[in-house]
Amino acid sequence: METIDTKTGILTINLAELGRNWRRLKSRMNFADCGASIKADAYGLGGDKAIVKLCKMGCKEFFVALVDEGISLRKALQRKSLDANIHVLGGPMNISETLVEYNLIPVLNSLQDMQYWKKKHPQALADVHIDTGMSRLGLSPNDVQLLRTESEKIKGLNICFVMSHLACSEDANAEMNTKQLRSFRDALSIFPNCKASLANSSGIFLGDKYHFDLARPGASLYGVNPTPGKFNPMSGVIRLQGKILQVREINAPQTVGYGATFQAKKKLKLATVGVGYADGYLRSLSNKGVGYINEIPVPLVGRVSMDLITFDVSEISEQLAYPGGLIDLIGPNNPIDDIAISADTIGYEILTSLGSRYDRIYIDDL
Ligand SMILES: *Cc1c(COP(=O)(O)O)cnc(C)c1O
């Protein structure tokens, strides 16, 4: 009987590995607590599933970018009768009632934010973000200077964490790290007895000095290497498999795909797979990507189309390369970081680009 199987890509997300990665990061820190950045739907892997899993593991501080993300994650927790702090990085302006309604903690990114929040919700928790070098959000060095003399601007705020964000943490030798650490410590001196948070994934690997009270890892939880160029201490969390739609033979001088960018020099066997750039299989992987069939690498030939890619499976037997068969696109043999290098991007973009057309399968221990 034919199975009703409408998808041409299978994305398997291993929540047990996600949990193990979180525990691994936590155990690297002697005193600091370990939170989790689960913005952008947990980097594309599914925020609802991620927050429930990590909350059950003991994670208590979650970070999102938008209030909408916070609302949907709050609801996901409530459905499982779970509770945790959810921090909204984007600030409180014009959404303060919603933040309070859903028990979300805003990150205050300016003196105006601080004043606004204090006036609107004097008792409600908030974080204060110090800009130590990103120049995106957060109190500027001038703002910090001003607060030294006008400390009444801080009084009346119920501060959860004072935080900042590192620009170059993946490079352990970058001078920027020590510079930002110094600025952050300097700013902390005007927030006595407040808890502090600085490190993202890679920041955790810069050592104790960078840990403060709470780390906010994201990418590493999902398997991206926080120490690029060195051994990846994290486990892969996702496996992406594409389904073979057709296997065909071509001969020289036939070409493959848009732009005819690949030309056969001899007889080849090709497998056409139903995944493309609309699914987040980046077009920059044209003529560069590699798939795996049973641990055997198969090169991607031609351009990545919207819904299709083609692999040279000349070396693969008919028992392994057949219509309906699967090719590993992301997995132990082709980890996110390797794909990112081929695609001239970072693992973060590979993850957050993963499309909505996959059959998403969540697995866990037990
Ligand atoms: C995204 C983000 C993080 C997590 O960074 P990773 O490099 O993914 O670990 C931490 N803090 C802030 C402010 C962020 O925006």
The ligand as an SDF file (V2000), in Angstrom:
LIG
                    3D

 15 15  0  0  0  0  0  0  0  0999 V2000
   21.1380   35.9860   19.9130 C   0  0  0  0  0  0  0  0  0  0  0  0
   21.6660   36.5260   21.1810 C   0  0  0  0  0  0  0  0  0  0  0  0
   22.3490   35.6790   22.0760 C   0  0  0  0  0  0  0  0  0  0  0  0
   22.7210   34.2620   21.7280 C   0  0  0  0  0  0  0  0  0  0  0  0
   23.8610   34.2770   20.9000 O   0  0  0  0  0  0  0  0  0  0  0  0
   24.5410   32.9550   20.3410 P   0  0  0  0  0  0  0  0  0  0  0  0
   25.7520   33.4460   19.6650 O   0  0  0  0  0  0  0  0  0  0  0  0
   23.5560   32.3410   19.4250 O   0  0  0  0  0  0  0  0  0  0  0  0
   24.8350   32.0790   21.5150 O   0  0  0  0  0  0  0  0  0  0  0  0
   22.6960   36.2000   23.2980 C   0  0  0  0  0  0  0  0  0  0  0  0
   22.4360   37.4900   23.6080 N   0  0  0  0  0  0  0  0  0  0  0  0
   21.8160   38.3230   22.7650 C   0  0  0  0  0  0  0  0  0  0  0  0
   21.5690   39.7470   23.1670 C   0  0  0  0  0  0  0  0  0  0  0  0
   21.4230   37.8780   21.5240 C   0  0  0  0  0  0  0  0  0  0  0  0
   20.8270   38.7150   20.6760 O   0  0  0  0  0  0  0  0  0  0  0  0
  1  2  1  0
  2  3  1  0
  2 14  2  0
  3  4  1  0
  3 10  2  0
  4  5  1  0
  5  6  1  0
  6  7  2  0
  6  8  1  0
  6  9  1  0
 10 11  1  0
 11 12  2  0
 12 13  1  0
 12 14  1  0
 14 15  1  0
M  END
$$$$
